[in-house]
Amino acid sequence: MSVRALVVDDQPVIRGNLRLRLARLGCQVREAENAYQGLTVYQEFMPQIVTLDIVMPVVNGITAIELLREIRKSGNQTDVVVISSRLAAREEFVKEGAIEFIAKPFEKFDGLIRKLEPLIHALDPENR
């Protein structure tokens, strides 16, 4: 069984790159282009890890911080990694339960995946 991952980002290039790289690590990956869609996919897919951009258009009143709060309220042990250029928001998102805050822009996706790989490895039940 592979790790379920959800990529929430409004930029198709970033979603696609993360999806491909996470899939190479053996993850089942779903995507969402905003927090509202992310909440819907989260509830259906119940991922073990979510990468969350925090600068996205607000759809139906759902923001990235509200998505993070809904994930925390669900009681599921989903790890949320925030990926954003808004460094000033780091403390707020970590306080709300994000386990990691990775600053954009990152030079290469490989560096980002190197940060995520140990977490994915730890979440994979085959490695326990």
TABELJO-V86956 format. One record per residue. N is the residue number from 1. RES is the residue in three letters. SS is DSSP state (alpha for helix, beta for strand, coil for the rest). PHI is phi as a letter, one per 30 degrees, with the letter a starting at -180 (NA if undefined). Layout:
BEGIN
n=N res=RES ss=SS phi=PHI
n=N res=RES ss=SS phi=PHI
END
This chain:
BEGIN
n=1 res=MET ss=coil phi=NA
n=2 res=SER ss=coil phi=c
n=3 res=VAL ss=coil phi=d
n=4 res=ARG ss=beta phi=d
n=5 res=ALA ss=beta phi=b
n=6 res=LEU ss=beta phi=c
n=7 res=VAL ss=beta phi=c
n=8 res=VAL ss=beta phi=c
n=9 res=ASP ss=coil phi=a
n=10 res=ASP ss=coil phi=d
n=11 res=GLN ss=coil phi=c
n=12 res=PRO ss=alpha phi=e
n=13 res=VAL ss=alpha phi=d
n=14 res=ILE ss=alpha phi=d
n=15 res=ARG ss=alpha phi=e
n=16 res=GLY ss=alpha phi=d
n=17 res=ASN ss=alpha phi=d
n=18 res=LEU ss=alpha phi=d
n=19 res=ARG ss=alpha phi=e
n=20 res=LEU ss=alpha phi=d
n=21 res=ARG ss=alpha phi=d
n=22 res=LEU ss=alpha phi=d
n=23 res=ALA ss=alpha phi=d
n=24 res=ARG ss=alpha phi=d
n=25 res=LEU ss=coil phi=d
n=26 res=GLY ss=coil phi=j
n=27 res=CYS ss=coil phi=d
n=28 res=GLN ss=beta phi=d
n=29 res=VAL ss=beta phi=b
n=30 res=ARG ss=beta phi=b
n=31 res=GLU ss=beta phi=b
n=32 res=ALA ss=beta phi=b
n=33 res=GLU ss=coil phi=c
n=34 res=ASN ss=coil phi=a
n=35 res=ALA ss=alpha phi=d
n=36 res=TYR ss=alpha phi=d
n=37 res=GLN ss=alpha phi=d
n=38 res=GLY ss=alpha phi=e
n=39 res=LEU ss=alpha phi=d
n=40 res=THR ss=alpha phi=d
n=41 res=VAL ss=alpha phi=d
n=42 res=TYR ss=alpha phi=e
n=43 res=GLN ss=alpha phi=d
n=44 res=GLU ss=alpha phi=d
n=45 res=PHE ss=alpha phi=c
n=46 res=MET ss=coil phi=h
n=47 res=PRO ss=coil phi=d
n=48 res=GLN ss=coil phi=c
n=49 res=ILE ss=beta phi=b
n=50 res=VAL ss=beta phi=b
n=51 res=THR ss=beta phi=c
n=52 res=LEU ss=beta phi=b
n=53 res=ASP ss=beta phi=d
n=54 res=ILE ss=coil phi=c
n=55 res=VAL ss=coil phi=c
n=56 res=MET ss=coil phi=b
n=57 res=PRO ss=coil phi=d
n=58 res=VAL ss=coil phi=d
n=59 res=VAL ss=beta phi=b
n=60 res=ASN ss=coil phi=h
n=61 res=GLY ss=coil phi=i
n=62 res=ILE ss=beta phi=c
n=63 res=THR ss=coil phi=c
n=64 res=ALA ss=alpha phi=d
n=65 res=ILE ss=alpha phi=d
n=66 res=GLU ss=alpha phi=d
n=67 res=LEU ss=alpha phi=d
n=68 res=LEU ss=alpha phi=e
n=69 res=ARG ss=alpha phi=d
n=70 res=GLU ss=alpha phi=d
n=71 res=ILE ss=alpha phi=d
n=72 res=ARG ss=alpha phi=d
n=73 res=LYS ss=alpha phi=d
n=74 res=SER ss=coil phi=d
n=75 res=GLY ss=coil phi=i
n=76 res=ASN ss=coil phi=d
n=77 res=GLN ss=coil phi=d
n=78 res=THR ss=coil phi=d
n=79 res=ASP ss=beta phi=d
n=80 res=VAL ss=beta phi=c
n=81 res=VAL ss=beta phi=c
n=82 res=VAL ss=beta phi=d
n=83 res=ILE ss=beta phi=b
n=84 res=SER ss=beta phi=a
n=85 res=SER ss=coil phi=d
n=86 res=ARG ss=coil phi=d
n=87 res=LEU ss=alpha phi=d
n=88 res=ALA ss=alpha phi=d
n=89 res=ALA ss=alpha phi=d
n=90 res=ARG ss=alpha phi=e
n=91 res=GLU ss=alpha phi=e
n=92 res=GLU ss=alpha phi=d
n=93 res=PHE ss=alpha phi=d
n=94 res=VAL ss=alpha phi=d
n=95 res=LYS ss=alpha phi=d
n=96 res=GLU ss=coil phi=d
n=97 res=GLY ss=coil phi=k
n=98 res=ALA ss=coil phi=d
n=99 res=ILE ss=coil phi=d
n=100 res=GLU ss=beta phi=a
n=101 res=PHE ss=beta phi=b
n=102 res=ILE ss=beta phi=c
n=103 res=ALA ss=beta phi=d
n=104 res=LYS ss=coil phi=c
n=105 res=PRO ss=coil phi=d
n=106 res=PHE ss=coil phi=c
n=107 res=GLU ss=coil phi=d
n=108 res=LYS ss=coil phi=b
n=109 res=PHE ss=alpha phi=d
n=110 res=ASP ss=alpha phi=d
n=111 res=GLY ss=alpha phi=d
n=112 res=LEU ss=alpha phi=d
n=113 res=ILE ss=alpha phi=d
n=114 res=ARG ss=alpha phi=d
n=115 res=LYS ss=alpha phi=d
n=116 res=LEU ss=alpha phi=d
n=117 res=GLU ss=alpha phi=e
n=118 res=PRO ss=alpha phi=d
n=119 res=LEU ss=alpha phi=d
n=120 res=ILE ss=alpha phi=d
n=121 res=HIS ss=alpha phi=d
n=122 res=ALA ss=alpha phi=d
n=123 res=LEU ss=alpha phi=d
n=124 res=ASP ss=coil phi=d
n=125 res=PRO ss=alpha phi=d
n=126 res=GLU ss=alpha phi=d
n=127 res=ASN ss=alpha phi=c
n=128 res=ARG ss=coil phi=c
END
